[in-house]
């Protein structure tokens, strides 16, 4: 079996673009799992995707052409992955806001998505997002968007593309609003409870409400969180759909459409 230079070049381009996506995308960028397994997965997926694309030029070209093209491909993968990473960031931010309101800001654990210390509820929301992301085929959506990116941005044509920095900033602001809405079912009732305890403390100073407010806030927050947990599935599904739109928006900007 003969393998042309164009096929090798196409495989290399796909591998670099997919590596850029894997660096920041949910699940792929998680600290869980062996780096060798992830590298092997990137190579296997690149081989499958490259086999469905037209072969590149027979001659690769000089280094001053190849290196900028590879850098551009890696950045394209980064932005495609960021479209889905913003959805994860919205979920973890919701957990951080809810945890602070519940008084769990000091409690922390290792977030498997980032490998760093995170607030307790921030890690919980991040793990819930990851589990639901896989169960709802979010990784399939991500790979589909990646494959479609080659229809708008052919391989090795990324050197003249304009990076969608403005779109990234705008979408980051939108994800902040999404995170606040996700935390609202826990934060708003706790805020009203805090106001009620403040009024009771003002009316009856001898009750020493402050000494029991921490336990009350935590128990109430757990109750509100348990009541809101069944709705997380629909919320994560909406985040996945939003990530699809974000990634497609990045593709449109990068392709100059």
C-alpha positions as CSV (number, residue, x, y, z in Angstrom):
1,X,0.0,0.0,0.0
2,X,1.4,3.3,-1.1
3,X,0.9,6.4,1.1
4,X,1.2,9.7,-0.8
5,X,2.9,12.8,0.6
6,X,-0.4,14.6,0.4
7,X,-2.1,12.0,2.7
8,X,0.7,12.4,5.3
9,X,0.5,16.2,5.2
10,X,-3.3,16.0,5.6
11,X,-2.9,13.7,8.6
12,X,-0.4,16.0,10.1
13,X,-2.7,19.1,9.7
14,X,-5.6,17.2,11.2
15,X,-3.5,16.0,14.1
16,X,-2.3,19.5,14.9
17,X,-5.8,21.0,14.7
18,X,-7.2,18.2,16.9
19,X,-4.3,18.6,19.4
20,X,-5.3,22.3,19.7
21,X,-8.9,21.2,20.5
22,X,-7.8,18.5,23.0
23,X,-5.7,21.0,25.0
24,X,-8.7,23.0,26.1
25,X,-11.8,21.0,25.4
26,X,-13.8,19.3,28.2
27,X,-13.0,15.6,28.8
28,X,-9.9,15.7,26.6
29,X,-8.1,18.3,28.7
30,X,-9.1,16.6,32.0
31,X,-6.3,15.5,34.3
32,X,-8.0,12.1,34.5
33,X,-6.4,9.5,32.3
34,X,-2.9,8.8,31.0
35,X,-1.3,11.3,28.6
36,X,-0.3,8.4,26.4
37,X,-3.9,7.2,26.1
38,X,-5.0,10.8,25.1
39,X,-2.1,11.1,22.6
40,X,-3.1,7.7,21.1
41,X,-6.7,8.8,20.9
42,X,-5.7,12.0,19.1
43,X,-3.7,10.0,16.6
44,X,-6.4,7.5,15.9
45,X,-9.1,10.1,15.5
46,X,-6.8,12.1,13.3
47,X,-6.3,9.1,11.1
48,X,-10.0,8.5,10.7
49,X,-10.9,12.1,10.0
50,X,-8.0,12.6,7.6
51,X,-9.1,9.6,5.6
52,X,-12.4,11.4,4.9
53,X,-10.7,14.6,3.6
54,X,-9.1,15.4,0.3
55,X,-5.4,14.9,0.2
56,X,-3.2,17.9,0.5
57,X,-0.4,19.0,-1.9
58,X,2.2,16.5,-2.9
59,X,5.0,18.8,-1.8
60,X,4.8,20.1,1.7
61,X,6.8,23.2,1.1
62,X,9.4,25.2,2.9
63,X,9.6,25.7,6.7
64,X,8.5,29.4,6.4
65,X,5.2,28.2,5.0
66,X,4.7,25.0,6.9
67,X,5.3,26.4,10.4
68,X,2.8,29.3,10.2
69,X,0.3,26.9,8.8
70,X,0.7,24.5,11.7
71,X,0.5,27.3,14.2
72,X,-2.7,28.5,12.6
73,X,-4.2,25.0,12.6
74,X,-3.4,24.7,16.4
75,X,-5.1,28.0,17.1
76,X,-8.2,27.0,15.1
77,X,-8.4,23.8,17.3
78,X,-8.0,26.0,20.4
79,X,-10.9,28.2,19.5
80,X,-13.1,25.2,18.6
81,X,-12.3,23.7,22.0
82,X,-13.0,27.0,23.7
83,X,-16.5,27.0,22.4
84,X,-17.2,23.9,24.6
85,X,-14.8,24.9,27.4
86,X,-16.9,28.0,28.0
87,X,-19.9,25.8,28.7
88,X,-17.8,23.9,31.4
89,X,-16.7,27.3,32.8
90,X,-20.3,28.4,33.1
91,X,-21.1,25.3,35.1
92,X,-18.1,25.6,37.4
93,X,-18.7,29.3,38.0
94,X,-22.3,28.4,39.0
95,X,-20.9,26.0,41.6
96,X,-18.5,28.5,42.9
97,X,-21.2,31.2,43.4
98,X,-23.5,28.7,45.1
99,X,-20.7,27.5,47.3
100,X,-19.8,31.0,48.5
101,X,-23.4,31.7,49.3
102,X,-23.7,28.4,51.3
103,X,-20.5,29.2,53.2
104,X,-18.5,26.5,51.6
105,X,-15.9,28.8,50.1
106,X,-13.2,27.5,52.3
107,X,-13.8,23.9,51.5
108,X,-11.9,22.7,48.5
109,X,-10.9,19.7,46.5
110,X,-8.9,18.9,43.3
111,X,-10.9,19.7,40.2
112,X,-10.2,16.9,37.7
113,X,-11.0,19.1,34.8
114,X,-8.2,21.6,35.6
115,X,-6.0,19.7,38.0
116,X,-6.0,22.5,40.4
117,X,-7.7,23.2,43.8
118,X,-11.3,24.3,43.5
119,X,-14.2,25.0,45.7
120,X,-16.3,22.1,46.8
121,X,-19.4,22.9,44.8
122,X,-17.3,24.1,41.9
123,X,-15.8,20.7,41.6
124,X,-19.2,19.0,42.1
125,X,-20.7,21.1,39.2
126,X,-17.7,20.4,37.1
127,X,-17.9,16.6,37.6
128,X,-21.7,16.7,37.0
129,X,-21.1,18.6,33.8
130,X,-18.5,16.1,32.6
131,X,-20.7,13.1,33.3
132,X,-23.7,14.6,31.6
133,X,-21.6,15.9,28.8
134,X,-20.5,12.3,27.9
135,X,-23.9,10.8,28.6
136,X,-25.6,13.4,26.3
137,X,-23.1,12.7,23.5
138,X,-21.5,16.1,23.9
139,X,-18.1,14.7,22.7
140,X,-19.8,13.5,19.5
141,X,-21.1,17.1,19.0
142,X,-17.6,18.4,19.5
143,X,-16.1,15.9,17.0
144,X,-18.8,16.7,14.5
145,X,-18.1,20.4,14.7
146,X,-14.4,19.6,14.3
147,X,-15.0,17.6,11.2
148,X,-17.3,20.4,9.7
149,X,-14.6,23.0,10.4
150,X,-12.6,21.5,7.4
151,X,-15.5,22.3,5.1
152,X,-15.3,26.0,5.9
153,X,-11.6,26.2,6.7
154,X,-9.7,23.7,4.5
155,X,-6.5,22.2,5.8
156,X,-3.4,24.4,5.7
157,X,-5.4,27.5,4.9
158,X,-5.3,29.0,8.4
159,X,-2.4,31.4,8.0
160,X,-4.5,34.3,6.6
161,X,-7.4,33.8,9.0
162,X,-8.4,36.4,11.6
163,X,-8.6,35.1,15.1
164,X,-12.1,35.7,16.7
165,X,-10.9,37.4,19.8
166,X,-13.8,39.8,19.9
167,X,-16.3,36.9,19.6
168,X,-14.5,35.1,22.4
169,X,-14.8,38.1,24.7
170,X,-18.5,38.5,23.9
171,X,-19.2,34.8,24.4
172,X,-17.2,34.8,27.7
173,X,-19.6,37.5,28.9
174,X,-22.6,35.5,27.9
175,X,-21.2,32.4,29.8
176,X,-21.0,34.6,32.9
177,X,-24.7,35.3,32.6
178,X,-25.4,31.6,32.1
179,X,-23.4,30.7,35.2
180,X,-25.4,33.2,37.2
181,X,-28.6,31.7,36.0
182,X,-27.5,28.2,36.9
183,X,-26.7,29.3,40.4
184,X,-29.9,31.2,40.8
185,X,-32.0,28.3,42.2
186,X,-29.6,28.0,45.1
187,X,-28.4,31.6,45.5
188,X,-31.7,33.5,45.5
189,X,-33.4,31.4,48.2
190,X,-30.3,31.5,50.3
191,X,-30.1,35.3,49.9
192,X,-33.7,35.6,51.1
193,X,-32.9,33.3,54.0
194,X,-30.0,35.5,54.9
195,X,-32.2,38.6,54.9
196,X,-34.7,36.8,57.1
197,X,-32.1,35.8,59.6
198,X,-30.7,39.4,59.6
199,X,-34.2,40.7,60.4
200,X,-34.7,38.1,63.2
201,X,-31.3,39.0,64.6
202,X,-32.2,42.7,64.6
203,X,-35.6,42.1,66.3
204,X,-34.2,39.6,68.8
205,X,-30.5,40.3,69.5
206,X,-30.5,37.9,72.5
207,X,-31.3,35.0,70.1
208,X,-27.7,35.1,68.8
209,X,-28.8,34.1,65.3
210,X,-25.3,34.5,63.9
211,X,-24.0,31.4,65.7
212,X,-26.5,29.2,64.0
213,X,-26.7,31.0,60.6
214,X,-23.8,29.0,59.2
215,X,-25.5,25.6,59.8
216,X,-28.9,26.8,58.6
217,X,-27.4,28.2,55.4
218,X,-25.6,25.0,54.7
219,X,-28.6,22.7,55.4
220,X,-30.9,25.0,53.4
221,X,-28.4,25.2,50.5
222,X,-28.1,21.4,50.4
223,X,-31.9,21.2,50.2
224,X,-32.1,23.8,47.4
225,X,-29.3,22.1,45.5
226,X,-31.0,18.7,45.8
227,X,-34.2,20.1,44.5
228,X,-32.4,21.8,41.6
229,X,-30.2,18.8,40.7
230,X,-32.8,17.1,38.4
231,X,-32.8,20.1,36.2
232,X,-29.1,20.0,35.7
233,X,-29.5,17.6,32.8
234,X,-31.6,20.0,30.8
235,X,-29.2,22.8,31.8
236,X,-26.2,20.9,30.5
237,X,-28.0,20.0,27.3
238,X,-28.7,23.7,26.7
239,X,-25.0,24.4,27.4
240,X,-24.0,21.8,24.8
241,X,-26.3,23.4,22.2
242,X,-24.9,26.8,23.1
243,X,-21.4,25.4,22.7
244,X,-22.3,24.1,19.2
245,X,-23.4,27.6,18.3
246,X,-20.3,29.2,19.8
247,X,-18.0,26.8,17.9
248,X,-19.9,27.5,14.7
249,X,-19.6,31.2,15.3
250,X,-15.9,30.9,15.7
251,X,-15.7,28.9,12.4
252,X,-17.6,31.6,10.6
253,X,-15.3,34.3,11.9
254,X,-12.2,32.3,11.1
255,X,-13.5,31.5,7.6
256,X,-14.3,35.1,6.9
257,X,-18.0,34.3,6.3
